[in-house]
Amino acid sequence: MTQTIEGKVQRPIEQGDWNMAYMFPDEVAKARERNGLVILPVAPVEWHGPHLAMGCDNLLAHAFARRLAREFQCPYYPPLFVGTERERP
């Protein structure tokens, strides 16, 4: 997601989104020097019933990681999808 300020497109990091996928190596190195933190959100992909998306846990983990990263000014990885969901009758 990008926004423009005075016609200039801003990168996610310039908007406060510390997602590792959008950062350049020098930005990651500077963040590491600042506090040494990197967030790795992990959540399952699983059935919650017909009323919720299969990935709602990952969506929540991603939002929480983004919020923490902004507060601590540290990079975060995109969510790691793991889990034990099984077939259902």
N, C-alpha and C positions, 0 to 999 in steps of 0.2 A: 504494500500500500504506500503510495507516495502522495505527498502534498506539495503544492507550489507556493512559494513565498516570493512575491515580486517577480514572477515568471521563472524562478529557478526551481527545478525539481529537487526535492530533498530525499536523501537515502534514508532507510529505516533507522539507522544509528543516529542520524541527525534529528530524528523525531523521538528519540529516546527508546527505540526498540533494539535491544542488545542481542538479537538472534544471531548466533554464530554463523549461520548460513549466509548472512548478508554482510558480515564484517570482513575487512581486509586483515592480512597477517599482522601488520604494524598496529592496528587497533586492538587486536587480541593481546599482543605483547604489552601494550600500554596498560590495558585493563589488568593483566596478570601482575604487573609491577605495582599497581594500585592496591589490590587486596588479595590476589591469588585465588579468587573464587571463580568457579564455573558451575553452572546448574545443569543437571541432567534429569529432566522430568521423565518418569516411567509410569505407564498406566496400561491396563489391559484393554483389549477390544473384546467386548462381551455383550451378551444378550441382557437387556434390562426390561424386556417386555415390548409390546407394540407401540408404546408411547414415547420411547427414547431412541436416539440414534445409537448404533453399535459403538461408535467412537466417542460417546459423551465423556467418558473418563479422561481420554486423551485431550479433548478440547478443554476440559477444566484444568488438567495438568499444564497444558500449554499457557493458558491464561494466567495461572498462578506463577509459573516460571517467569513469564514476561514481566509480571508485576514485581516479583522479587528482584529480578535483574535490573529493572529500572531503579529500584530503591537502593540497591547495593552497587550499582554501576559495574556490573560484571556480565560476561557473556553467558548465554544459555543455549543449549542444543535444542533442536526440534525434538518433540517428544519421541521416546522409544516405545514402540507398540509391542507389548508382551502380554501374555495371559494364558489361561487354560480353558478357554471357551470350547465347548464340545457340541456335537450335533444334537439337535432336539427332535423329538417325534412330531 
